[in-house]
Amino acid sequence: MSSTGNTFQLGFLSQELDRLKGEGLYRSCYLIEGEQLPRVNMGGRPTIMLSSNNYLGLATHPKLKEAAKQAIDLFGSGASGSRLISGNMELHERLEARIAQFKGAEAALVFNSGYTANLGLISSLARAGDVVFSDELNHASIVDGCRLSKAQIKIYPHKDVATLEALLASATDVRRKLVVTDGVFSMDGDIAPLPDITVLARKYGAVVMVDDAHGTGVIGPDGRGVPSLFGLEDAVDIQMGTLSKAIGCFGAYVAGGRDLKEFLVNQCRPFIFTTALPPSVIASALVALDLLDEEPWRREDLNANADFLSEGLRRLGYDVPSRETQIIPVLIGDSGLTIRLSQELLRRGVFACGIRPPTVPEGKSRLRVTVMATHTRDDLEDALEAFAAAGKELGIIG
């Protein structure tokens, strides 16, 4: 079909784009040249990367690269089918066994992304007659999984366990109750109150599901995640996490009981109808999980870098909440000012992505700053100099 034939039907697109630009909500992709290192090339110039989820620096680790190359030689470049048709390979089952061991679970199932895992998991578990209780700041994939299910959805204010209890207590004559929360909230960097949530779940007969995407690899003993941080592996029924952030690869997992895995294999549409992850990705993830044990200094350096940068930003006068994780929100409020700050920083050689509605609530736009274990002190000091100059120029700090 020619573009001319679509002019009338799709004419609204340009109007919508103009609206987004006018409201300061227009988005575009930034081109990064080369690897995801602490300093990258953007637009032909060296830039300090403060917006990557490559928290431990594993995405560029030589052992992960070598594992991927060897897997291609041994198993080819693709899985060539869904796991139930022709794509179930030795590496997939090895990784699932390794993840189950890592998370302290009976079994695990690998998915192609965190988004598809949450979409399929929630919509498979929650049906008509069920109720899902979801934190208001849960990730968009959880929100969409809830929408796709036929369950009743009850949203509770962020980390408000008193309201959660009231909602659980009022949910009578329902078939099942599912409490879903991020472990680490991706835009605020704070940690869910899992001890309180699991106590309420036991009291009111609810299942607990934790999205541990930003906790896996960096939070808790040996980086085993938020449930492990609190010693609640047995109290959390379902753990979802990704292999694309601290693990440095791609894909996701669901960890829990053996019955859960078998149920998802039979009922979860994103698993059933998606071609399996390629062998190179699976092999890299296996190596990355071993490196979490072999190189604990990465978590130590990550926390030291996050402390240094968050304290430095607060000293400059930025509105930065107390640090809980490697995600550091720099709260600005106004969408337009947030983007101007991001642009001014980029002009000074620092990339810190501006986050606006609908990703965050109206009036709460911010820069989502993240550090890596592999950032040097020079990297972070240079970044703070750029923040000082850009913030003063825009009148954000004195």
N, C-alpha and C positions, 0 to 999 in steps of 0.2 A: 504494500500500500504506500502510495507516495505521501510525502509530507504535506503536499497541497490538499490532498483528500482529508487530512486530519485537522485542517486549519479551523474549521467551524466548531467541530466537536471538542477540540482541545484548546480553544482560545482562552479558556478560563485560567490556564496554567500561568501565562505571563502575568495576569492580574494577581494571582496568588503569590507569585514570586515578588512582585512589586510590593505587595502588602507586607510580606516577611521582611523585606529590606527596610521598609518604612518603620516597622516596629522593632528593628534591631534584632530580629530573630533569624536572619538569613545565614545559612551555613554553607561552607565549601571545604573541600579536602585540601590539606597541605601536602605537597610532594616532599617526601624524605628520600634522599639519595643514599644508598648503601645500607649498612646494618643499623640495628637499634642499639646504638652505643650511647654513653652519657653525653657525648657531643656528636651531633649529626650534621649533615649538609642539607640545608633547606634554602632553596632559591640560589644555590651556588655559593653559600657562605656558611662557615662553621656556626653552629647554634647549640646552646646547652639545652638538652632535652629534659623538660620537667613535666611531661605529660604522658609518660609511657608506663604501662603495666608490667614491664620487664623488670620487676622489683629486685630480683636477685641477680640480674645480668645473665641468666642462663640461656636466653635466646641466641646469644652469640658464643656460647661456650664451645670450645673445640671438640669436646667429647660428644656433644649433641650433634654437631655437624657430621662427625665421623660415623656415628651410629646411623644417621639418616642415609648417608652414602652407602654404607654396607647393606642396609635393609633394601635399598633399591636394587643393588646387585643380586641379592638373594631372593627377593620376593616381587620385584617389579615396582612400577611407579604408582599403581592404583590397586584397589581392592576389587574393582570390576563388578560389584553388585552389593545389594543389601546383605546384612548378616544372615538373614533367613533364607536367602536364595543362593548366593555363591560367594559372598564376601567375608564369611567367617574364617579368619586365619589364625594360625598358631600365635602370632604376636598379640592379637586382640585378647585372647584368653589369658595370655601371660600378664598383660597389663592389668586386666581386671582382677586377677589374683593378687597382684602387687598392690593395687589400690586398696583392696579389701584389707590386706595386712596393714597398710599404712594408716588407714582410717579406723582400724579396730572393729571392722564389720565382718559379717558372715560372707557377704558377696558384694560385687560391684558390677555395674554395667556401663560401658563407654558409649557416649553420644558424640555427635558431630559438633555441637557448640552448646554453651550454657543456655542460650536462648531457646534452642529446640528442646533441650533437656527439661527446662522448667515448663515450657509450653506443653510438652507431652506428659510430663509427670503429673502436674496438677490436674490437667483435663482428663487423665486416665483414672486418677484416684477419686476425684470429687465429681459426683453425679447429682442428679435431681434428688432432693431429700437430704442432701448433705449441706454443711456450712463450713466455709473457709474463713478464717480470721487472719487478716493480713495487715502488717505494719504500713502506715501511710507512706513511708519512704522506701518501701521495697522496690527492687529493680523492676524496670519495665517488663522484663520477661515474666516475672511473677504476676504482675498486673494483667498481662495478656493471657497467661495461663488460667488465671481466675476467670477472666471474661469468657474464655473458650469453654470452660466447664459449665455444666448446667446447675451448679451449686449456688446457694445463697452466699453472697460475699458480705462480710462485715469488716470494715476498715477501722482500726483503732489508732489513736494519735501516736506519734513516734515514741516508742519505748515506754508507753503508758500502760504499765501492767495492771493498774487499778481499773482502768476502763476495759482492758482485755478480760479481767476476771468478771466484770459486770456483764459483758457480752457473752462470755462462756456460760455464766449462770442462767442467763435469759434464754439460751438456746435449748429449749426443751422440745421433746417429740421430734427429734431429728435422727437421721440414721447414723451419720458419722460427723465428727468434728476434726478439722485439720487446721492447726496453727502454723502459719508460714512466716518466716522472717529471714532477712539477710543476716549473716553472721557479722560481717563488716559491711556497713552501708557505704555504697560506692561513691557517693557525692559528698558525704559528711565525714567519712573516715572513723566513725564511732562504732562501738561494738554492742551487739544486742544483749539485753539482760537475760541471758539463757537460764541462769539458775532460777529466777522467778518464773520464767515461762514454763520450764519443765515441771516445776511444782504445781502450777495451775493446770497443766495438761493432765497430770496424774489425778488431781482432785476432781476434774470435770470429764475425764475419759476422752481426752483429745489426743490425736496423733501430732507429733512435732516434726516439722521439716525445716532444715536450715540450708540456706544458700551460702555456701562457704567459698564462693569464687575468689574473694579478695583476702580470705584468711588462709587458704590452702598454700602451704609452703613457707609462710612467714609468721603465723600466729601460733602460740601454744608450744608445748614441748616438741622439739625436733620439727617444728613447722607443720604439725598435724592438724591445725585448724582451731576454730573457736570452740567447738565442743570439747576438744582436748584441753584447751586453756583452762576450762572450768572442771575438768574431770567428768564430763557428762556424756561420754561416748555411748554409754548404755541407755541413757535417758532420752537421747535424741533418736527418733525412729528412722529418719531419712536425712542423709546428707547429700547435697548436690555441690559440686565444685567444678572448676575449670582447669584445663591443662594449658591455657593460653596466657596466663598472667605470670605468677611467680615461677611456674613450671617451665615457661619459655617455649611452649610448643603450640598445640591447637587441640580443640575438642573439649569434652567435659565428661563427667562421671556422675552416677548415682550410686551411693553406698548404703547398704542396709541389710535386711534379712534375705535369706535365700528365696523365700516366697515372694518378696518384693521384686527381685530380679526376674523370676520366672513369670510373674504377672505382667511386668513391663514388656518382656519379650513377646508376650501374646497379645497385649492390649495397647501398647504405646505407639501411636501412629508415626511420630517422627523417627522412632527407632525402626519400625517395620518397613517404612517406605523410603528410607534414605540409604544411598550407597555408603558403605563403611569407610571409615577414615583410612587413608593410605598407609602402607607399612612404614614409610619413612617417618611419619609423624608419631606412630605408636612406638617405634624403636627409640626415638629421641626422648619421649616421655619416660620410658623405662630407665634410661640413663639419668634423666633429671631427678627422678625420685631417689636414686642411689646417691646422687650428689648432695641432696638435702642432709644426708647423714655424714657424708665424707667431708663436706665443706661448711660446717656450722658458722664459720666466720662471716659468711654472706649475710645471715640474719643479724649478726651483731653489728656489722658495718651499716646495714640498712637502718637499723634503729638509731645508731649514732648519727647518721646523716639526717634522718628525719628530725631528731632532736635539735641538731645544729641549725637546720633551715627554718624550722617552725619558730624557734626562739629568736632567730635573727629577724624574721618577718615581724614578729610582735614588737621587738625593740625599735624597728623602723616606724611603727605606728599603725600597721595593718591589723584588721580585725580577723584574728586567727584563733579559733577555739583551742582549748587544751588538747594536746596531741594524744591520741590513743593508738594510731596505726601509722603506716607509711603514706596515707592519703591526707593531705593538708589542704583544707578549704580556706581560701582567702576571700572573705565575704565582702562584696561590694554593694549589692542591692540592685542598682539600676543596670538594665541589660546593655544599654548603649555605652555607658561608662566602662562596664566590664570588658566589652569588645575593644574599646579604645585602649584600655590598659594592656590587653593581650597584644594588640598591634604595636604599641609603643615598646613593649618588652621584646617582641620579635625584631623590631628595628634595631634594638640594642643587643641582639644575639642570644635571646632566651625565648624558648617556646613553652608557654604555659597557657593551656587551652581555656577559653572562656566558656562557661556553662550557663545556659539561659533556660527559661521556660520553653517547652514543657518538661524538660529534664529535671528542673528544680522548680519549686513554687514561685509564683509571681512575687517580685520584690526581694528574692533571695539569690539573684545571680551571683556567681563567684568564679574565681579561677580555681580549677581543681589541680593543685600542684602535687606531683608525686616524685619521690626520689628513688634512686637505685642504689643497691649495695656498691656498685662500681663507680659512682660519682666520687671524685676526689674533693678534698677540702678546697682546692683552688676553683673547681667547678662551682661549688656552692657559694664561695665568697664572691666570685664574678657575678653570679646570679643575683646575690643580694645587692651588689652595686647597681645592677640594672633596675632592680625593683625600687631602690631608693630614688634613682634619677627619674624613672617613669612615673612613680607615684607623686613626686613633688611637682613634676610638670603638669599633671592632670589635677592637682589639688586634692588628691586622695589622702596624702599624708603631709605633715607640716614640714 
